[in-house]
Amino acid sequence: MGRKSSKAKEKKQKRLEERAAMDAVCAKVETANKLDDPLASFPAFKKYDRNGMNLMIECKRVADLDASTVDWAVELTKTNMQTMYEQSEWGWKDREKEEEMRDERAWYLVAREGAMPAAFSHFRFDVECGEEVLYCYEVQLECRVRRKGLGKFLMQILQLLANSTQMKKVVLTVFKHNRPAYQFFRHAMQFDIDEASPSLSGCCRDDCSYEILSRRTKYGEHPHSGPHCGGCCH
């Protein structure tokens, strides 16, 4: 009986440690989501005045954006991405995409020329595979501001925000057939194929149309070997 009792105690202790670790992860995500403006401490990143552009950049929750800006972001995403989605197993679904972009957990970086929006990123502070992450859902630019370094600048801001909030990594999903975007994230931004991506995890067939990419922050330099993917703090 002594051996069984000892094993039971060990299992209970392990469960308690795992729960405490997850509570700590969720606490970091909750702290990040309580910020008024995650970009407030980095005023130099609130403007982009390179390559003939003069843009101001703001960071807001979706609830704090004016309705016209959210409408614009949804429409720009459809314009830029509908064909890519239709070439995948996901297909394009207007309602699902709009609900995702208007979800109360959504944060936005918005770059404006005067009052006119020109580019944005939709991101969230969340938990993926037992780790605190900044998940980039979208980076979308109007045609007139492409190939001027703005997309890279927005991604650098996301990496900065992930570090400043002690997230372990920045994560995103990219279609394999969207070759310019795939090359941009893999090479220009130095993202790696994430261990949760279908090509590495083995959870899907080999012909999945997408990869999950990630880039670790200074707080996530040692890869996590925790619970299976899934689980959020909400």
Disulfide bonds with the S-S distance in Angstrom:
Cys26-Cys233 2.18
Cys129-Cys229 1.78
